[in-house]
Amino acid sequence: MSREMILLFAVAGLVTGLAGRRVLRAVGAEVPPGWCEAVSAVLWALVAWRWSAPGRPGWWLPVPLSVTAVAVPLAMADFRYLRLPNVLTAAAYPVVGAAIGVAASQGGAALGVRAVAGAVVFAVVHALVRRCAPGSLGAGDVKLAGSVGAVLGAVGWASLVVGACVAAVVTVVLAVVRAFSARTLGERWRGGLPHGPGLLVAAWIVAVFPAAGSVPGR
């Protein structure tokens, strides 16, 4: 993939970030201008650079791109408001699902089956955690868990465990950050810690660096 193509992907990422920020503004979860755009542009360019290496399957590329498109605005909303807007958690299912469908058409039906199973398992587990410990997770986290589980499951069964561990580690890191930034984050995160960013980071890492399962070109 040429530098020009990577730049083109960065521009496309900027556009998706702008769209995501406008959606957040429409649902009352506005974030400062430029953040969604810049982060999305950088991540799309990074994904394109990653796929410039030989042996990367082109049919898998829509998956990390779609994950990035929904992850950036969702993570920013959760960081700022401890909120995962329904419009984005709901949109994640068809967006990510379509990308996984494209991948399954080339990578094999087993990939699609694992994605569906992963979505169910991850959503059920998070729903049970919320039921047993309501303060640990929000309803938005449970809604997000299904689409995240689909990505993890599509890569491989082991990725479900890896994703859960990564999400937990990110949440612990955020807890440490809050402890050392009580003045700036104490008020903002008074209602709890954002768990969504951990789930989204896990999905993004596994999608971009599929080190388990049957996705070729690892």
C-alpha positions in Angstrom: 0.0 0.0 0.0 1.5 3.3 -1.1 2.0 6.4 1.0 -0.7 8.1 -1.0 -3.2 5.3 -0.1 -2.3 5.6 3.6 -2.9 9.3 3.3 -6.3 8.6 1.6 -7.2 6.3 4.5 -6.3 9.0 7.0 -8.6 11.5 5.2 -11.4 8.9 5.2 -10.8 8.4 8.9 -11.0 12.2 9.5 -14.4 12.2 7.8 -15.7 9.3 9.9 -14.4 11.1 13.0 -16.3 14.2 12.0 -19.5 12.2 11.4 -19.0 10.5 14.8 -18.6 13.9 16.6 -21.7 15.3 14.9 -23.7 12.2 16.1 -22.4 12.8 19.6 -23.5 16.5 19.4 -26.9 15.5 18.2 -27.4 13.2 21.3 -26.1 15.7 23.8 -22.7 14.1 24.3 -20.6 16.8 22.5 -16.8 16.5 22.6 -14.3 19.3 21.6 -13.9 19.8 17.9 -10.9 18.1 16.3 -10.5 15.2 18.8 -12.7 12.6 17.0 -11.3 13.7 13.7 -7.6 13.6 14.6 -7.8 10.3 16.5 -9.8 8.6 13.8 -7.5 9.8 11.1 -4.4 8.5 12.9 -6.0 5.1 13.6 -7.2 4.7 10.1 -3.8 5.5 8.8 -2.2 3.1 11.3 -4.6 0.3 10.1 -3.7 1.1 6.5 0.0 1.0 7.3 -0.5 -2.3 9.0 -2.2 -3.7 5.9 0.7 -2.4 3.7 2.7 -5.4 4.9 2.7 -8.5 2.6 0.3 -11.3 3.5 -2.4 -9.2 5.1 -5.8 -10.4 3.8 -7.7 -7.6 2.2 -11.0 -9.1 3.1 -10.3 -8.6 6.8 -9.5 -4.9 6.4 -13.1 -3.7 6.7 -13.3 -5.2 10.2 -10.6 -3.0 11.9 -11.8 0.0 10.0 -15.4 -0.4 11.1 -14.3 -1.0 14.7 -12.3 2.2 14.6 -15.2 4.2 13.1 -17.5 3.4 16.0 -14.9 3.0 18.8 -13.5 6.5 18.7 -16.7 8.5 19.3 -18.0 5.9 21.8 -14.8 6.0 23.8 -14.8 9.8 23.9 -18.4 9.9 25.0 -17.6 7.4 27.8 -14.5 9.3 28.9 -16.3 12.6 29.0 -19.8 11.7 30.2 -19.6 8.0 31.5 -22.1 7.4 28.7 -22.3 5.1 25.7 -25.0 6.7 23.5 -27.6 4.1 22.3 -27.5 5.4 18.7 -23.8 4.4 18.5 -24.0 1.1 20.4 -26.9 0.1 18.2 -25.2 1.3 15.0 -22.1 -0.8 15.9 -24.0 -4.0 15.3 -24.9 -3.5 11.6 -21.6 -1.7 10.9 -19.3 -4.3 12.4 -21.7 -7.1 11.4 -21.5 -6.1 7.7 -17.7 -6.0 7.9 -17.5 -9.4 9.5 -20.0 -10.7 6.8 -17.6 -9.5 4.1 -14.7 -11.3 5.9 -16.7 -14.5 6.4 -17.6 -14.6 2.7 -13.9 -14.9 1.9 -12.4 -16.3 5.1 -15.0 -19.1 5.6 -18.3 -19.7 7.3 -16.7 -20.7 10.5 -15.5 -17.1 11.0 -19.1 -15.9 10.9 -20.3 -18.7 13.3 -17.6 -17.7 15.8 -18.6 -14.1 15.5 -22.2 -14.8 16.3 -21.3 -17.1 19.2 -18.8 -14.6 20.5 -21.4 -11.8 20.4 -23.9 -13.9 22.4 -21.3 -15.1 25.0 -19.8 -11.7 25.6 -23.2 -10.0 25.9 -24.6 -12.7 28.2 -21.5 -12.6 30.5 -21.6 -8.8 30.8 -25.3 -8.9 31.4 -24.8 -11.4 34.2 -22.0 -9.2 35.7 -24.3 -6.2 35.7 -27.1 -8.2 37.3 -24.9 -9.5 40.0 -23.0 -6.2 40.6 -25.0 -3.3 39.1 -22.5 -0.7 40.0 -19.7 -2.4 38.1 -21.1 -2.0 34.6 -23.6 0.3 32.9 -26.4 -0.7 30.5 -24.4 0.8 27.6 -21.5 -1.5 28.4 -23.8 -4.5 28.1 -25.2 -3.3 24.8 -21.6 -2.7 23.5 -20.4 -6.1 24.6 -22.2 -7.9 21.8 -20.6 -6.2 19.0 -17.2 -6.4 20.7 -17.7 -10.1 21.3 -18.5 -10.5 17.6 -15.1 -9.1 16.6 -13.2 -11.1 19.2 -15.1 -14.3 18.3 -14.4 -13.8 14.6 -10.7 -13.9 15.3 -10.8 -16.9 17.5 -12.1 -18.4 20.7 -8.9 -17.5 22.6 -9.5 -13.9 21.6 -12.5 -13.7 23.8 -10.3 -14.4 26.8 -7.6 -12.0 25.6 -10.2 -9.3 25.0 -11.7 -9.7 28.5 -8.2 -9.4 30.0 -7.3 -6.3 27.9 -10.6 -4.6 28.9 -9.9 -5.3 32.6 -6.4 -4.0 32.4 -7.5 -0.8 30.7 -10.1 -0.3 33.4 -7.5 -0.8 36.1 -5.2 1.7 34.4 -8.1 4.2 34.3 -8.7 3.6 38.0 -5.1 4.4 38.7 -5.3 7.5 36.6 -8.3 8.7 38.5 -6.6 8.1 41.8 -3.7 10.4 40.7 -5.9 12.9 39.0 -8.6 13.4 41.6 -9.1 17.1 40.9 -9.6 16.7 37.2 -11.4 13.4 37.0 -13.0 13.1 40.4 -16.1 15.1 39.5 -16.3 13.7 36.0 -16.1 10.1 37.0 -17.9 10.4 40.3 -20.5 7.8 39.1 -17.9 5.2 38.3 -15.2 4.3 35.9 -15.7 4.2 32.1 -15.6 0.5 31.1 -16.5 1.1 27.4 -13.0 2.3 26.5 -11.5 -1.0 27.7 -13.9 -3.0 25.6 -13.2 -0.9 22.6 -9.4 -1.0 23.0 -9.6 -4.8 23.2 -11.7 -5.0 20.1 -9.4 -2.7 18.2 -6.2 -4.4 19.2 -7.5 -7.9 18.4 -8.9 -6.7 15.0 -5.7 -4.9 14.0 -3.3 -7.5 15.4 -5.2 -10.9 15.1 -2.7 -13.1 16.9 -5.2 -15.9 17.5 -7.8 -17.9 15.6 -7.9 -18.6 11.9 -7.5 -15.1 10.4 -4.6 -15.5 8.0 -1.7 -13.2 7.5 -0.9 -12.9 11.2 
